[in-house]
Amino acid sequence: MKTKIRNSKAKKAKKTGFRTRQKTASGRKINKRQRARHGSI
């Protein structure tokens, strides 16, 4: 996923959403871990 944003702070904010994480295998792993720790996110 390419973000058309220069500002790295804004870029990070854009890449930390639930849906964004679901798009990659490693992101799904993170979401799974979050769910395991806190019930549903």
Residue pairs with C-beta under 8 A, 6 or more apart in sequence:
1 15
1 20
1 23
3 11
3 14
3 15
5 11
5 14
14 20
18 31
18 41
20 27
21 27
21 28
21 30
21 31
22 28
22 31
31 41
34 41
35 41
